Amino acid sequence: MTQTRTTPNPTRVATDVSDARTTRVGAALGIASIVLVATGFAIAAPTEATLTSSEGEVVAFYTEAGLAKTLTGGLIEVIGLVLFLGFAAMLTSRVRGSAMADELLAPTARMAATSYVALCLAPGMSAGAAALWLAHHGTTDAAVLTALNDLRSLSYFISLVPFAVFLVAAGTAARTTRSLPGWATVSAIVIGVALAASLPFAADGATDMAGLVGLLWVLAVSVTLLRRPERAGEQPAIA
């Protein structure tokens, strides 16, 4: 009886190691993104200047908020949003593997993630920063500050449309290629649909809750991929 000894393909092993490292780096960026966004929000959250706040409440928030503290919190949140792009790039590369995922779903998810971050930064956070700066160095005109605050709030809600598209597209692509755990694919689709459906009720707080759940999904998937970057059915590669 003849036995054949199989020699591992060095190129395949090197590729697997590279893929695992890329996945872990992207997952780490996802965790860092959520941590920084949450930290920045905790420092500078405009909880007293929402879309439904009165002009007096808006003016009071921007004039009484500590300039250095609020700008620092906002900058931390900006860095977190930018790091989210690294996570999105990793994830949209990972979910490829079928014609539908490669040609439609993954590119759509990546462009949606980019649009989400862009809208959050400008006009979203830029409008809030402008209102804060004007309140301390320019004008305390209630109409001007309220207009900028409304622009900030509405930009955030609009940004959640591409964020919902990102979740649905990434979840659907991962479901077709089996590149994420089952719970992650189903929950991404459900959260994305729920987020989009909640937008007409944004002023009531439903959208804020759905958006928070979406960020928790990013955190949960990042932790999962950091611990186990291999696709289903793959064995951990040995460097």
N, C-alpha and C positions, 0 to 999 in steps of 0.2 A: 504494500500500500504506500503510495507516494503522498507526502505531505508538502503543501506549498506554503511557504512563509510569506506573509504579506508585509511589505515595508510601507510605513506611513508616508504619504506624499508631503514633502517638506513645504511645498508651496501652499497646499491646502491648510496645513497646520498654521503656517505664518498668517494666512488670510483670516483664519478663525480667531487667532489671537488678536489681530488688528481689529476685527469686527467687535470682539468683546471689549477691547479697550475703548473703542469709539463709543460703544453703547454706554459704558460706564461713565465716560466723560460727559456725554450728553445727559445722562441721568443725574449726575452730580450737579450739572448746570440747572436742571429742573428743580432739584431740591434747593439750591442756592437762590434761585429765582423766587420761589414761593416764600422762603424765609425772609428775604430782603423786602419783598413787597409787603408782607405782613408786618415787618418791623417798621418800615417807612410809614405804613398806614397808621400804626399804633402811635407813632410820634406826631404825625401831622394830619391825622384824620379830620376832615372838615365836617364833623358830625352835626355842627350847629349851622352849617351853610349848605343845606340840601336844596333840591329842586322845589320843595314845598315850603321852605323857610320864608319868613317875611323879610321885607327890605331892611328893617331894623336889626333883625337877627343876622342877616348877611353882613351888614356894615359892622356890627359889633364883633363878629368873628374875625374879619380881616383886619380890623384896626387894633384889636386887642391881642391877637395871636402873636406870639414871639416870632420875630422875623427870622432870626438865625435858626431857631429850633424847627420852625415849620419848613424852611427851605432845606435844611439838612434832611428832615424826614422825606420830603419830596424827592430829593436827589437819590436817597437810598432806594426809594420806590422805582425811580427811573432806571437805576442800574439793574434792579430785579427784573423789570420788564424787558430790558435789552437781553439779559441772560436767558430769558424764556425763548428767544429766537434760536439759541444753541440747542435747547431741548427739542424744539419743534423740528429743526433740521435733522437731528438724529432720528426722531420718531418717524418722520415722513420718509426717510431713507429705509428704515427698518421695515415698514409696512409694505414695501414694494414686493413684487413676486408674481403678479398676474397682469394680464393686459389691462384690465380695468384699473387696477391699483397703480400700475406704472404710468399709464397715459392720462388718467383722469383724477382719481381720488387723491393720490399722494401729492401731485402738483397743486391741486385745489387746496388741500389742507395746508401746504406750506405757504401759499399766497395768502390764505385766510389768516394764518398766524401772523404774517408780516403786517397785514392790514390792521389786525387787532392792536398790535404794539404801536404802529404808526398813529392810529387814531387816539390811543391813550395818551401818547406823548404830545401830539399837536393835531388839533387844537386843544385837546383835553387838559393835560396837566400844565401846558403852557398858559392857558387862559387863567387857571387858578393861580399860577405864579405871577402873572401880570396883575391880577386883582390884589394879591398880597403886597406886591411891590408898590402899586399905586396908592394903596391905603396907608402905606408908611412914608412914601416919598412924593406922592403926587396929589391925588384927590380922594376925598371921602364921599364923593357924590354917590348917592344911593343907587341911582339909575345905572351908572357906569359899572359899579361893583356887582350889582345884581345881574346885569347882562353878561358880564364875564363869568360869574358863578354859574349862571344857567348854561352858558356855552360849555363850561367844564363838565357839568353834570350830564348834559345831553350828549356830549361827545363820548362820555364813558358808556352810556346806554347804547349808543350806536355802535361802539366798538365791540359790544357783546354779540352783535350779529355775526361778524366774521369769526369770533371766538366759538360761537355755536356751530358754524360751518366747519371750523377746524375739528371740533370734537366728532361731529357726525361723519365727516369724510375720513378722518384717521381711524375711527372705530370701524367703519364699513370696510375700509381697505384691509385693516388688520384681521377682520373676520374672514375675508376671502382668502387671505394668505396664511392665516393661523400664526401670525407673527407676534401676537400678544396673548396673554391669558384670556380665557373666555369671559371672565368677569369684567375685564378691562374693556373689551370690545363692546359688550352689551351696554355697560354703564356709560360709556362715552356717547353712544347713540342716544340713549335715554336722556342723559343730562343735556346734550346739545339740543334735542327737540324741546325739552322742558324749558330750557333757557330762552329759546326763540319764542316759544308760546307765552312766556311770562312778560315779554317786553311791553305789551299794551297796558300792563299793570305795574309798570316800573315805579311810578310815584307811590305805590302802596308798600313797597319793600320786597315784593315777591322776586323781582329780578336780582336784587342784591343777594338774596339767599341762594338763588340758582347759580349766580356767578361764583359765589363762595364755594359751592359744591363742585363746580368745574375746576377751580384752583386746587381743591383737595384731591380731585381725580389726578391732576398733574403730579401732585406730591406722591400719591399712592403708587402710580405707575413708575415714577422715578425711583422710589425706594425698591420696588420689585425688580426693575431692570438693573439697578446697581448691585443687588444681591445675586441675581441670576440673569446675566445678559444673553445666555444662549437661547436660541429659538426652541420651540417645542420639538422634542425628538432628537435634538442635538446633544452630544456629549461635551462637557467642558473641555476646551482645548488646552493642551499643555505647551507652555512657552518653551 
